[in-house]
Amino acid sequence: MTRRAVIAGIGSHLPERIVENAEFADRMGLETSDEWIRERTGIKRRHFAADDETTSDLGFKAARKALENAGLTPADLDLVLVATSTPDLTFPSTATMIQHRLGMTHGAAFDVQAVCSGFLYGMHTANALIRSGAHDRILLIGAETFSRILDFEDRSTCVLFGDGAGAVVLEAADDPDRGIIHTVIRSNGAHKDMLYVDGGPSATGTVGKLRMLGNAVFKHAVTDIAGIIRTCAEEAGQDVPSIDWFIPHQANQRILVAVARKLKLRPEQVVSTVAEHANTSAASVPLAWDAAVRDGRIQRGDSIMLEAFGGGFTWGACLLRY
């Protein structure tokens, strides 16, 4: 048996509150405009969680949709992974909270923290655990409430992010025509000061706010994303242009365009939801993936390259057949 991790189901959830670009200029008093934000980022709007809504709330709702799509119940799972940088609490993990809300009293649950690359790190982890035989069915969730760590006096960062969650169910199967083909993850801690949150339990005893050197991050992101996509495809024995779909981390439309140009991809191959969702960190890849499945673009049997780049720096890629 060739044991592979296949995608059994997918789902996503966005908070009800929609924040248009104009709200930053009108309500938040920033020196910005809808035109300024669209021109520099491609973002039109984003979703923010309600005051009483947490990361685990969003992740739980996405998880239920993924399980329903897979035709499974929580009893069928043996592990829950949650990729997040905005957990409900310092501890316990958001994963154990969602595990409890699902009614699971068996198996295990833990969080993965790699910022915007968290979902890709989660795919890498889930794939290894399933291939090894350690687990048979894994629920992987990317969920964030980045609105909680934004400085709404900094127009260079606060307009970029939103909240949301996406989830997939992965299961072991002997199916050479479906599932994860190859994953690659990388990191470089030398660039911490380019993208970070200026607070934490050990350092400051506070949550802190997001800080970013946008131009520097842009340059690293384009180079590292293009490189890891090539590496992942080459190590899997596949040519980049032959892949059906590319689902990138939805950080900035300019990054998506630059990477596509660097790899000579057709615009229609690249799934983009950044205009509607903004940057939802670890949730952005599964949110975009689910959107493309629901609107009929992505079909069973299609090859997909997932990629992400985040603070740390961290970055990763995953080639799979859906």
Secondary structure, 3 states (H helix, E strand, C coil): CCCEEEEEEEEEECCCEEEECHHHHHCCCCCCCHHHHHHHHCCCEEEECCCCCCHHHHHHHHHHHHHHHHCCCHHHCCEEEEECCCCCCCCCCHHHHHHHHCCCCCCEEEEECCHHHHHHHHHHHHHHHHHHCCCCEEEEEEEEEHHHHCCCCCHHHHCCECEEEEEEEEEEECCCCCEEEEEEEEECHHHHHHEEECCCCCCCCCCCCEEECHHHHHHHHHHHHHHHHHHHHHHCCCCHHHCCEEEECCCCHHHHHHHHHHCCCCHHHECCCHHHHCECHHHHHHHHHHHHHHCCCCCCCCEEEEEEEECCCEEEEEEEEC
